[in-house]
Amino acid sequence: MDIDADRLQAKLDDIAGRVTQLRETRAAGRAAFLSDRVLVDATVRRLQTAIEAAIDAALHVIVRENLGKPRDHGDAFRLLVQARVLSNDVLPRLLAMVRFRHLAVHLYAEVDDDAVWAIVDDDLADLDGLVAALSERYLSPPPPHDETQ
């Protein structure tokens, strides 16, 4: 099966849009973030949905490229690393994001505001890297065909 470029692009656009919103939150500063409960809640939701879109994009690639059967959401990123779609150095942070997503969805009362800020402050580049890697590999236009050969 081929990659559904429109579907993958939509997921990557969603991630990029959420990351832009999260960077706006970061630009306001930690004190403003921690003092605004609505902003904290919105940030948790934006992180959660960005991570879910990343998982969805990873699963789409895995299924379409027949890269294996992930046992869980974290395994989706492990399989992309094994297939050399993603670099190994990003894996621990993506796995931490998956754990954060599970916490936000299932144990939301236990989400620590400082942990949320740490992700916003330190880890958004990992989502950018995922978007870039998948875009470059699956969405870049093919090289021009040389008609002289």
TIVO-2410 file (N, C-alpha, C; in nm, 3 decimals):
# residues 149
REC num residu      c1      c2      c3 atome chaine
REC   1      M   0.084  -0.119   0.000     N      A
REC   1      M   0.000   0.000   0.000    CA      A
REC   1      M   0.088   0.124   0.000     C      A
REC   2      D   0.048   0.223  -0.074     N      A
REC   2      D   0.122   0.348  -0.077    CA      A
REC   2      D   0.077   0.438   0.038     C      A
REC   3      I   0.165   0.529   0.073     N      A
REC   3      I   0.132   0.631   0.171    CA      A
REC   3      I   0.020   0.718   0.114     C      A
REC   4      D  -0.080   0.745   0.196     N      A
REC   4      D  -0.185   0.839   0.158    CA      A
REC   4      D  -0.132   0.979   0.192     C      A
REC   5      A  -0.078   1.045   0.090     N      A
REC   5      A  -0.009   1.173   0.111    CA      A
REC   5      A  -0.101   1.278   0.173     C      A
REC   6      D  -0.226   1.282   0.130     N      A
REC   6      D  -0.318   1.381   0.186    CA      A
REC   6      D  -0.343   1.356   0.334     C      A
REC   7      R  -0.361   1.231   0.369     N      A
REC   7      R  -0.386   1.196   0.509    CA      A
REC   7      R  -0.263   1.226   0.595     C      A
REC   8      L  -0.146   1.186   0.546     N      A
REC   8      L  -0.024   1.213   0.622    CA      A
REC   8      L  -0.001   1.363   0.634     C      A
REC   9      Q  -0.020   1.435   0.525     N      A
REC   9      Q  -0.002   1.581   0.529    CA      A
REC   9      Q  -0.096   1.646   0.631     C      A
REC  10      A  -0.220   1.601   0.637     N      A
REC  10      A  -0.316   1.656   0.734    CA      A
REC  10      A  -0.267   1.633   0.877     C      A
REC  11      K  -0.215   1.515   0.905     N      A
REC  11      K  -0.164   1.487   1.040    CA      A
REC  11      K  -0.043   1.575   1.071     C      A
REC  12      L   0.047   1.587   0.975     N      A
REC  12      L   0.166   1.668   0.997    CA      A
REC  12      L   0.132   1.816   1.011     C      A
REC  13      D   0.034   1.862   0.934     N      A
REC  13      D  -0.012   2.001   0.948    CA      A
REC  13      D  -0.074   2.024   1.086     C      A
REC  14      D  -0.147   1.925   1.135     N      A
REC  14      D  -0.207   1.936   1.268    CA      A
REC  14      D  -0.098   1.948   1.374     C      A
REC  15      I   0.003   1.863   1.364     N      A
REC  15      I   0.114   1.870   1.460    CA      A
REC  15      I   0.179   2.007   1.454     C      A
REC  16      A   0.211   2.052   1.334     N      A
REC  16      A   0.279   2.181   1.318    CA      A
REC  16      A   0.195   2.296   1.373     C      A
REC  17      G   0.065   2.292   1.350     N      A
REC  17      G  -0.022   2.396   1.403    CA      A
REC  17      G  -0.026   2.398   1.554     C      A
REC  18      R  -0.032   2.280   1.614     N      A
REC  18      R  -0.031   2.272   1.761    CA      A
REC  18      R   0.102   2.320   1.816     C      A
REC  19      V   0.210   2.284   1.751     N      A
REC  19      V   0.343   2.327   1.797    CA      A
REC  19      V   0.353   2.479   1.790     C      A
REC  20      T   0.297   2.539   1.687     N      A
REC  20      T   0.296   2.686   1.679    CA      A
REC  20      T   0.222   2.745   1.798     C      A
REC  21      Q   0.107   2.689   1.831     N      A
REC  21      Q   0.031   2.737   1.947    CA      A
REC  21      Q   0.110   2.718   2.076     C      A
REC  22      L   0.178   2.606   2.087     N      A
REC  22      L   0.256   2.578   2.208    CA      A
REC  22      L   0.375   2.673   2.219     C      A
REC  23      R   0.432   2.710   2.107     N      A
REC  23      R   0.542   2.808   2.110    CA      A
REC  23      R   0.492   2.946   2.154     C      A
REC  24      E   0.370   2.980   2.117     N      A
REC  24      E   0.311   3.106   2.164    CA      A
REC  24      E   0.296   3.103   2.316     C      A
REC  25      T   0.256   2.988   2.368     N      A
REC  25      T   0.247   2.974   2.514    CA      A
REC  25      T   0.384   2.990   2.577     C      A
REC  26      R   0.484   2.925   2.518     N      A
REC  26      R   0.620   2.935   2.572    CA      A
REC  26      R   0.669   3.079   2.569     C      A
REC  27      A   0.636   3.152   2.463     N      A
REC  27      A   0.681   3.291   2.450    CA      A
REC  27      A   0.625   3.380   2.560     C      A
REC  28      A   0.507   3.345   2.612     N      A
REC  28      A   0.447   3.423   2.721    CA      A
REC  28      A   0.524   3.405   2.851     C      A
REC  29      G   0.597   3.296   2.863     N      A
REC  29      G   0.680   3.273   2.982    CA      A
REC  29      G   0.617   3.179   3.082     C      A
REC  30      R   0.705   3.120   3.161     N      A
REC  30      R   0.665   3.020   3.260    CA      A
REC  30      R   0.570   3.077   3.365     C      A
REC  31      A   0.598   3.197   3.415     N      A
REC  31      A   0.513   3.256   3.519    CA      A
REC  31      A   0.371   3.278   3.469     C      A
REC  32      A   0.359   3.331   3.347     N      A
REC  32      A   0.225   3.353   3.290    CA      A
REC  32      A   0.154   3.220   3.270     C      A
REC  33      F   0.227   3.120   3.226     N      A
REC  33      F   0.170   2.987   3.207    CA      A
REC  33      F   0.116   2.931   3.338     C      A
REC  34      L   0.199   2.930   3.441     N      A
REC  34      L   0.161   2.869   3.569    CA      A
REC  34      L   0.050   2.946   3.642     C      A
REC  35      S   0.035   3.074   3.611     N      A
REC  35      S  -0.066   3.154   3.680    CA      A
REC  35      S  -0.203   3.150   3.613     C      A
REC  36      D  -0.214   3.084   3.499     N      A
REC  36      D  -0.338   3.085   3.423    CA      A
REC  36      D  -0.387   2.941   3.403     C      A
REC  37      R  -0.485   2.899   3.486     N      A
REC  37      R  -0.535   2.762   3.483    CA      A
REC  37      R  -0.594   2.725   3.346     C      A
REC  38      V  -0.662   2.819   3.283     N      A
REC  38      V  -0.719   2.792   3.151    CA      A
REC  38      V  -0.607   2.767   3.049     C      A
REC  39      L  -0.501   2.846   3.057     N      A
REC  39      L  -0.388   2.827   2.967    CA      A
REC  39      L  -0.319   2.693   2.992     C      A
REC  40      V  -0.305   2.655   3.118     N      A
REC  40      V  -0.245   2.524   3.150    CA      A
REC  40      V  -0.330   2.413   3.088     C      A
REC  41      D  -0.460   2.420   3.110     N      A
REC  41      D  -0.549   2.316   3.056    CA      A
REC  41      D  -0.545   2.313   2.903     C      A
REC  42      A  -0.546   2.430   2.840     N      A
REC  42      A  -0.539   2.436   2.694    CA      A
REC  42      A  -0.406   2.380   2.645     C      A
REC  43      T  -0.299   2.405   2.716     N      A
REC  43      T  -0.167   2.356   2.678    CA      A
REC  43      T  -0.161   2.205   2.689     C      A
REC  44      V  -0.218   2.150   2.796     N      A
REC  44      V  -0.223   2.004   2.810    CA      A
REC  44      V  -0.298   1.944   2.691     C      A
REC  45      R  -0.410   2.003   2.657     N      A
REC  45      R  -0.490   1.951   2.544    CA      A
REC  45      R  -0.415   1.964   2.413     C      A
REC  46      R  -0.348   2.075   2.392     N      A
REC  46      R  -0.271   2.093   2.268    CA      A
REC  46      R  -0.157   1.993   2.258     C      A
REC  47      L  -0.089   1.971   2.370     N      A
REC  47      L   0.017   1.869   2.371    CA      A
REC  47      L  -0.041   1.731   2.342     C      A
REC  48      Q  -0.149   1.700   2.410     N      A
REC  48      Q  -0.213   1.569   2.392    CA      A
REC  48      Q  -0.249   1.546   2.246     C      A
REC  49      T  -0.312   1.644   2.184     N      A
REC  49      T  -0.357   1.625   2.046    CA      A
REC  49      T  -0.240   1.627   1.948     C      A
REC  50      A  -0.137   1.703   1.975     N      A
REC  50      A  -0.017   1.700   1.889    CA      A
REC  50      A   0.048   1.562   1.896     C      A
REC  51      I   0.057   1.506   2.015     N      A
REC  51      I   0.116   1.374   2.033    CA      A
REC  51      I   0.028   1.268   1.967     C      A
REC  52      E  -0.104   1.280   1.981     N      A
REC  52      E  -0.194   1.185   1.917    CA      A
REC  52      E  -0.180   1.191   1.764     C      A
REC  53      A  -0.166   1.310   1.709     N      A
REC  53      A  -0.146   1.323   1.564    CA      A
REC  53      A  -0.012   1.261   1.523     C      A
REC  54      A   0.089   1.276   1.607     N      A
REC  54      A   0.220   1.214   1.579    CA      A
REC  54      A   0.208   1.062   1.579     C      A
REC  55      I   0.136   1.010   1.676     N      A
REC  55      I   0.113   0.864   1.682    CA      A
REC  55      I   0.037   0.818   1.559     C      A
REC  56      D  -0.068   0.891   1.522     N      A
REC  56      D  -0.148   0.857   1.404    CA      A
REC  56      D  -0.062   0.858   1.278     C      A
REC  57      A   0.022   0.958   1.264     N      A
REC  57      A   0.110   0.966   1.146    CA      A
REC  57      A   0.206   0.847   1.144     C      A
REC  58      A   0.263   0.816   1.260     N      A
REC  58      A   0.355   0.702   1.269    CA      A
REC  58      A   0.284   0.572   1.233     C      A
REC  59      L   0.165   0.553   1.286     N      A
REC  59      L   0.090   0.430   1.257    CA      A
REC  59      L   0.053   0.421   1.109     C      A
REC  60      H   0.019   0.533   1.049     N      A
REC  60      H  -0.013   0.534   0.907    CA      A
REC  60      H   0.107   0.485   0.825     C      A
REC  61      V   0.223   0.539   0.854     N      A
REC  61      V   0.344   0.499   0.782    CA      A
REC  61      V   0.373   0.351   0.805     C      A
REC  62      I   0.361   0.307   0.928     N      A
REC  62      I   0.392   0.167   0.961    CA      A
REC  62      I   0.301   0.071   0.885     C      A
REC  63      V   0.172   0.102   0.883     N      A
REC  63      V   0.077   0.015   0.814    CA      A
REC  63      V   0.104   0.018   0.663     C      A
REC  64      R   0.117   0.137   0.606     N      A
REC  64      R   0.133   0.150   0.461    CA      A
REC  64      R   0.266   0.094   0.412     C      A
REC  65      E   0.369   0.101   0.496     N      A
REC  65      E   0.501   0.051   0.457    CA      A
REC  65      E   0.526  -0.091   0.507     C      A
REC  66      N   0.427  -0.147   0.578     N      A
REC  66      N   0.439  -0.283   0.631    CA      A
REC  66      N   0.566  -0.299   0.716     C      A
REC  67      L   0.580  -0.211   0.814     N      A
REC  67      L   0.700  -0.208   0.897    CA      A
REC  67      L   0.688  -0.294   1.023     C      A
REC  68      G   0.575  -0.359   1.042     N      A
REC  68      G   0.558  -0.443   1.159    CA      A
REC  68      G   0.426  -0.414   1.228     C      A
REC  69      K   0.406  -0.481   1.340     N      A
REC  69      K   0.284  -0.463   1.418    CA      A
REC  69      K   0.319  -0.404   1.554     C      A
REC  70      P   0.290  -0.276   1.572     N      A
REC  70      P   0.322  -0.215   1.702    CA      A
REC  70      P   0.234  -0.272   1.812     C      A
REC  71      R   0.295  -0.299   1.925     N      A
REC  71      R   0.223  -0.351   2.042    CA      A
REC  71      R   0.152  -0.239   2.118     C      A
REC  72      D   0.206  -0.119   2.106     N      A
REC  72      D   0.150  -0.003   2.176    CA      A
REC  72      D   0.191   0.123   2.100     C      A
REC  73      H   0.148   0.237   2.150     N      A
REC  73      H   0.179   0.362   2.082    CA      A
REC  73      H   0.328   0.390   2.077     C      A
REC  74      G   0.398   0.360   2.183     N      A
REC  74      G   0.542   0.381   2.183    CA      A
REC  74      G   0.613   0.296   2.080     C      A
REC  75      D   0.560   0.177   2.059     N      A
REC  75      D   0.618   0.087   1.960    CA      A
REC  75      D   0.610   0.145   1.819     C      A
REC  76      A   0.513   0.229   1.794     N      A
REC  76      A   0.504   0.293   1.663    CA      A
REC  76      A   0.631   0.372   1.634     C      A
REC  77      F   0.681   0.444   1.732     N      A
REC  77      F   0.804   0.521   1.713    CA      A
REC  77      F   0.926   0.429   1.709     C      A
REC  78      R   0.924   0.322   1.789     N      A
REC  78      R   1.036   0.227   1.785    CA      A
REC  78      R   1.049   0.165   1.645     C      A
REC  79      L   0.936   0.131   1.584     N      A
REC  79      L   0.938   0.071   1.450    CA      A
REC  79      L   0.990   0.171   1.346     C      A
REC  80      L   0.955   0.297   1.362     N      A
REC  80      L   1.008   0.398   1.269    CA      A
REC  80      L   1.158   0.416   1.285     C      A
REC  81      V   1.207   0.404   1.407     N      A
REC  81      V   1.352   0.409   1.430    CA      A
REC  81      V   1.419   0.287   1.368     C      A
REC  82      Q   1.361   0.169   1.390     N      A
REC  82      Q   1.418   0.047   1.332    CA      A
REC  82      Q   1.424   0.054   1.180     C      A
REC  83      A   1.325   0.118   1.120     N      A
REC  83      A   1.321   0.132   0.974    CA      A
REC  83      A   1.405   0.250   0.925     C      A
REC  84      R   1.470   0.318   1.017     N      A
REC  84      R   1.556   0.434   0.987    CA      A
REC  84      R   1.479   0.552   0.928     C      A
REC  85      V   1.351   0.558   0.963     N      A
REC  85      V   1.271   0.674   0.925    CA      A
REC  85      V   1.299   0.788   1.022     C      A
REC  86      L   1.319   0.753   1.149     N      A
REC  86      L   1.355   0.849   1.253    CA      A
REC  86      L   1.490   0.810   1.311     C      A
REC  87      S   1.562   0.908   1.365     N      A
REC  87      S   1.690   0.878   1.428    CA      A
REC  87      S   1.668   0.825   1.569     C      A
REC  88      N   1.757   0.743   1.613     N      A
REC  88      N   1.748   0.679   1.744    CA      A
REC  88      N   1.752   0.779   1.859     C      A
REC  89      D   1.821   0.890   1.842     N      A
REC  89      D   1.837   0.985   1.952    CA      A
REC  89      D   1.707   1.052   1.994     C      A
REC  90      V   1.607   1.058   1.905     N      A
REC  90      V   1.480   1.121   1.937    CA      A
REC  90      V   1.385   1.025   2.009     C      A
REC  91      L   1.413   0.895   2.001     N      A
REC  91      L   1.320   0.795   2.055    CA      A
REC  91      L   1.288   0.814   2.203     C      A
REC  92      P   1.385   0.834   2.292     N      A
REC  92      P   1.347   0.848   2.434    CA      A
REC  92      P   1.251   0.962   2.461     C      A
REC  93      R   1.267   1.074   2.390     N      A
REC  93      R   1.178   1.188   2.412    CA      A
REC  93      R   1.039   1.163   2.354     C      A
REC  94      L   1.033   1.094   2.240     N      A
REC  94      L   0.901   1.060   2.184    CA      A
REC  94      L   0.829   0.960   2.274     C      A
REC  95      L   0.902   0.866   2.331     N      A
REC  95      L   0.841   0.771   2.425    CA      A
REC  95      L   0.791   0.844   2.550     C      A
REC  96      A   0.866   0.943   2.596     N      A
REC  96      A   0.822   1.022   2.712    CA      A
REC  96      A   0.694   1.099   2.677     C      A
REC  97      M   0.684   1.147   2.553     N      A
REC  97      M   0.562   1.217   2.511    CA      A
REC  97      M   0.444   1.121   2.508     C      A
REC  98      V   0.465   0.999   2.463     N      A
REC  98      V   0.358   0.900   2.463    CA      A
REC  98      V   0.311   0.875   2.606     C      A
REC  99      R   0.405   0.863   2.699     N      A
REC  99      R   0.367   0.843   2.840    CA      A
REC  99      R   0.290   0.964   2.892     C      A
REC 100      F   0.333   1.085   2.854     N      A
REC 100      F   0.260   1.204   2.894    CA      A
REC 100      F   0.119   1.202   2.837     C      A
REC 101      R   0.103   1.164   2.712     N      A
REC 101      R  -0.029   1.158   2.650    CA      A
REC 101      R  -0.120   1.061   2.725     C      A
REC 102      H  -0.068   0.945   2.763     N      A
REC 102      H  -0.148   0.849   2.839    CA      A
REC 102      H  -0.188   0.908   2.974     C      A
REC 103      L  -0.097   0.975   3.038     N      A
REC 103      L  -0.125   1.039   3.166    CA      A
REC 103      L  -0.234   1.145   3.149     C      A
REC 104      A  -0.220   1.229   3.046     N      A
REC 104      A  -0.317   1.336   3.023    CA      A
REC 104      A  -0.456   1.281   2.993     C      A
REC 105      V  -0.463   1.168   2.924     N      A
REC 105      V  -0.592   1.110   2.886    CA      A
REC 105      V  -0.653   1.031   3.000     C      A
REC 106      H  -0.574   0.951   3.068     N      A
REC 106      H  -0.629   0.855   3.164    CA      A
REC 106      H  -0.616   0.896   3.311     C      A
REC 107      L  -0.513   0.972   3.342     N      A
REC 107      L  -0.489   1.011   3.481    CA      A
REC 107      L  -0.470   1.162   3.489     C      A
REC 108      Y  -0.559   1.234   3.420     N      A
REC 108      Y  -0.545   1.378   3.403    CA      A
REC 108      Y  -0.528   1.455   3.533     C      A
REC 109      A  -0.581   1.405   3.643     N      A
REC 109      A  -0.567   1.475   3.771    CA      A
REC 109      A  -0.423   1.471   3.821     C      A
REC 110      E  -0.343   1.381   3.766     N      A
REC 110      E  -0.204   1.366   3.810    CA      A
REC 110      E  -0.105   1.442   3.722     C      A
REC 111      V  -0.153   1.513   3.621     N      A
REC 111      V  -0.062   1.587   3.534    CA      A
REC 111      V  -0.002   1.702   3.612     C      A
REC 112      D   0.129   1.709   3.610     N      A
REC 112      D   0.204   1.811   3.682    CA      A
REC 112      D   0.229   1.931   3.589     C      A
REC 113      D   0.190   2.049   3.634     N      A
REC 113      D   0.206   2.169   3.551    CA      A
REC 113      D   0.351   2.194   3.514     C      A
REC 114      D   0.443   2.167   3.605     N      A
REC 114      D   0.585   2.186   3.575    CA      A
REC 114      D   0.633   2.088   3.467     C      A
REC 115      A   0.580   1.968   3.467     N      A
REC 115      A   0.615   1.870   3.364    CA      A
REC 115      A   0.562   1.916   3.228     C      A
REC 116      V   0.443   1.973   3.228     N      A
REC 116      V   0.386   2.027   3.103    CA      A
REC 116      V   0.477   2.138   3.051     C      A
REC 117      W   0.515   2.229   3.140     N      A
REC 117      W   0.603   2.338   3.098    CA      A
REC 117      W   0.736   2.284   3.045     C      A
REC 118      A   0.789   2.183   3.107     N      A
REC 118      A   0.917   2.126   3.063    CA      A
REC 118      A   0.907   2.075   2.919     C      A
REC 119      I   0.796   2.011   2.887     N      A
REC 119      I   0.778   1.963   2.749    CA      A
REC 119      I   0.769   2.082   2.653     C      A
REC 120      V   0.690   2.181   2.690     N      A
REC 120      V   0.673   2.299   2.605    CA      A
REC 120      V   0.805   2.373   2.589     C      A
REC 121      D   0.883   2.378   2.694     N      A
REC 121      D   1.008   2.453   2.693    CA      A
REC 121      D   1.122   2.378   2.625     C      A
REC 122      D   1.120   2.245   2.632     N      A
REC 122      D   1.237   2.167   2.589    CA      A
REC 122      D   1.216   2.073   2.471     C      A
REC 123      D   1.095   2.029   2.445     N      A
REC 123      D   1.077   1.913   2.356    CA      A
REC 123      D   1.000   1.939   2.228     C      A
REC 124      L   0.962   2.061   2.200     N      A
REC 124      L   0.884   2.085   2.078    CA      A
REC 124      L   0.964   2.058   1.951     C      A
REC 125      A   1.094   2.074   1.960     N      A
REC 125      A   1.179   2.047   1.843    CA      A
REC 125      A   1.171   1.901   1.801     C      A
REC 126      D   1.141   1.812   1.896     N      A
REC 126      D   1.128   1.671   1.861    CA      A
REC 126      D   1.006   1.648   1.772     C      A
REC 127      L   0.899   1.721   1.799     N      A
REC 127      L   0.781   1.711   1.711    CA      A
REC 127      L   0.811   1.774   1.575     C      A
REC 128      D   0.885   1.884   1.575     N      A
REC 128      D   0.929   1.944   1.448    CA      A
REC 128      D   1.012   1.844   1.368     C      A
REC 129      G   1.100   1.773   1.437     N      A
REC 129      G   1.185   1.675   1.371    CA      A
REC 129      G   1.105   1.560   1.311     C      A
REC 130      L   1.003   1.516   1.382     N      A
REC 130      L   0.915   1.411   1.331    CA      A
REC 130      L   0.845   1.458   1.205     C      A
REC 131      V   0.790   1.579   1.209     N      A
REC 131      V   0.722   1.636   1.093    CA      A
REC 131      V   0.819   1.646   0.975     C      A
REC 132      A   0.939   1.696   1.001     N      A
REC 132      A   1.037   1.712   0.893    CA      A
REC 132      A   1.078   1.578   0.834     C      A
REC 133      A   1.104   1.479   0.920     N      A
REC 133      A   1.148   1.348   0.871    CA      A
REC 133      A   1.042   1.281   0.786     C      A
REC 134      L   0.917   1.283   0.833     N      A
REC 134      L   0.810   1.219   0.757    CA      A
REC 134      L   0.779   1.296   0.629     C      A
REC 135      S   0.784   1.429   0.635     N      A
REC 135      S   0.761   1.511   0.515    CA      A
REC 135      S   0.867   1.483   0.410     C      A
REC 136      E   0.992   1.485   0.454     N      A
REC 136      E   1.102   1.466   0.359    CA      A
REC 136      E   1.097   1.329   0.293     C      A
REC 137      R   1.068   1.230   0.373     N      A
REC 137      R   1.070   1.093   0.320    CA      A
REC 137      R   0.947   1.058   0.236     C      A
REC 138      Y   0.831   1.108   0.278     N      A
REC 138      Y   0.707   1.061   0.215    CA      A
REC 138      Y   0.631   1.167   0.136     C      A
REC 139      L   0.664   1.294   0.154     N      A
REC 139      L   0.583   1.398   0.090    CA      A
REC 139      L   0.661   1.486  -0.006     C      A
REC 140      S   0.791   1.475  -0.006     N      A
REC 140      S   0.870   1.557  -0.097    CA      A
REC 140      S   0.843   1.514  -0.240     C      A
REC 141      P   0.841   1.607  -0.331     N      A
REC 141      P   0.817   1.568  -0.470    CA      A
REC 141      P   0.934   1.483  -0.520     C      A
REC 142      P   0.906   1.389  -0.608     N      A
REC 142      P   1.013   1.306  -0.662    CA      A
REC 142      P   1.107   1.392  -0.745     C      A
REC 143      P   1.232   1.348  -0.761     N      A
REC 143      P   1.325   1.425  -0.845    CA      A
REC 143      P   1.274   1.430  -0.988     C      A
REC 144      P   1.307   1.534  -1.060     N      A
REC 144      P   1.259   1.545  -1.200    CA      A
REC 144      P   1.316   1.430  -1.284     C      A
REC 145      H   1.234   1.384  -1.375     N      A
REC 145      H   1.273   1.276  -1.465    CA      A
REC 145      H   1.355   1.334  -1.579     C      A
REC 146      D   1.469   1.273  -1.604     N      A
REC 146      D   1.556   1.317  -1.713    CA      A
REC 146      D   1.510   1.251  -1.842     C      A
REC 147      E   1.451   1.328  -1.931     N      A
REC 147      E   1.394   1.277  -2.054    CA      A
REC 147      E   1.501   1.238  -2.157     C      A
REC 148      T   1.628   1.278  -2.134     N      A
REC 148      T   1.733   1.251  -2.232    CA      A
REC 148      T   1.789   1.111  -2.221     C      A
REC 149      Q   1.756   1.038  -2.119     N      A
REC 149      Q   1.813   0.903  -2.101    CA      A
REC 149      Q   1.734   0.798  -2.171     C      A
***
